[in-house]
């Protein structure tokens, strides 16, 4: 069963979950704000996606100080879950970042 990591308020995450469900897939939705990722999970995601996991176009990123932006990605994402580009979909050991048609 796929696990969709994202935010409940994210339109793209909701569209992805709905599309997967409409395709007959049961999806587990994990809101990374209310159920934060562990350091180990963050490490796996960062290994798979590198710096592209951090959404540098977000309002959260724009609100960070220059010093905060220099923090290691694991610390940034642990402290600011909304910085994660989303959704991340885990399905059968395969990770996918983002959603489009």
C-alpha positions as CSV (number, residue, x, y, z in Angstrom):
1,X,0.0,0.0,0.0
2,X,1.5,3.4,-1.0
3,X,2.3,5.9,1.7
4,X,1.9,9.6,0.7
5,X,4.0,12.0,2.8
6,X,2.9,15.6,2.7
7,X,0.6,18.2,4.3
8,X,-3.1,17.9,4.7
9,X,-3.5,21.5,3.6
10,X,-1.4,20.9,0.4
11,X,-3.6,20.9,-2.7
12,X,-1.1,18.8,-4.7
13,X,-1.0,16.2,-1.9
14,X,-4.8,16.0,-1.9
15,X,-4.9,15.7,-5.7
16,X,-2.2,12.9,-5.6
17,X,-4.1,11.0,-2.9
18,X,-7.4,11.3,-4.8
19,X,-5.8,10.2,-8.1
20,X,-4.3,7.1,-6.5
21,X,-7.5,6.2,-4.8
22,X,-9.4,6.7,-8.1
23,X,-6.9,4.3,-9.6
24,X,-8.0,1.7,-7.1
25,X,-5.1,2.1,-4.7
26,X,-5.5,2.3,-0.9
27,X,-3.3,5.2,0.2
28,X,-2.0,5.9,3.7
29,X,-1.6,9.7,4.1
30,X,1.0,10.9,6.5
31,X,0.9,14.5,7.4
32,X,4.6,15.4,8.1
33,X,3.6,18.3,10.3
34,X,1.4,16.4,12.7
35,X,3.5,13.2,12.5
36,X,7.1,14.4,11.8
37,X,9.6,12.2,9.9
38,X,12.3,10.6,12.0
39,X,16.0,11.4,11.3
40,X,16.3,8.0,9.6
41,X,13.4,8.6,7.3
42,X,14.8,12.1,6.4
43,X,18.1,10.5,5.7
44,X,16.5,8.0,3.3
45,X,14.6,10.7,1.5
46,X,17.6,13.0,1.2
47,X,19.7,10.1,-0.1
48,X,17.0,9.5,-2.8
49,X,16.3,13.1,-3.8
50,X,19.2,15.2,-2.5
51,X,18.7,19.0,-2.2
52,X,15.6,18.8,-4.4
53,X,13.7,17.5,-1.3
54,X,13.9,21.1,0.0
55,X,11.4,23.5,-1.5
56,X,13.3,26.7,-1.9
57,X,10.4,28.4,-3.6
58,X,8.1,28.1,-0.5
59,X,7.0,30.9,1.8
60,X,8.6,28.9,4.6
61,X,12.0,29.1,2.9
62,X,11.6,32.8,2.2
63,X,10.9,33.3,5.9
64,X,14.2,31.7,7.0
65,X,17.2,33.7,8.0
66,X,20.4,33.4,6.1
67,X,21.9,31.5,9.0
68,X,19.0,29.0,9.0
69,X,19.3,28.4,5.3
70,X,22.9,27.2,5.9
71,X,21.8,24.4,8.3
72,X,22.2,20.8,7.1
73,X,19.1,19.6,5.2
74,X,18.2,17.1,8.0
75,X,18.0,19.8,10.6
76,X,16.1,22.2,8.3
77,X,13.5,19.6,7.5
78,X,13.2,18.4,11.1
79,X,12.6,21.9,12.3
80,X,10.4,23.0,9.3
81,X,8.4,20.1,7.9
82,X,6.7,22.4,5.4
83,X,10.0,22.9,3.7
84,X,9.8,19.4,2.2
85,X,8.8,19.3,-1.5
86,X,5.7,17.2,-1.7
87,X,4.3,14.8,-2.0
88,X,6.8,12.0,-1.4
89,X,5.2,8.7,-2.3
90,X,6.6,5.5,-1.1
91,X,5.3,2.4,-2.8
92,X,6.9,-1.0,-2.6
93,X,10.3,0.4,-1.7
94,X,10.2,3.0,-4.6
95,X,10.2,6.7,-3.7
96,X,8.7,9.4,-5.9
97,X,8.9,13.1,-5.4
98,X,6.2,15.4,-6.6
99,X,3.0,14.9,-8.5
100,X,1.9,16.0,-11.9
101,X,-0.4,14.8,-14.6
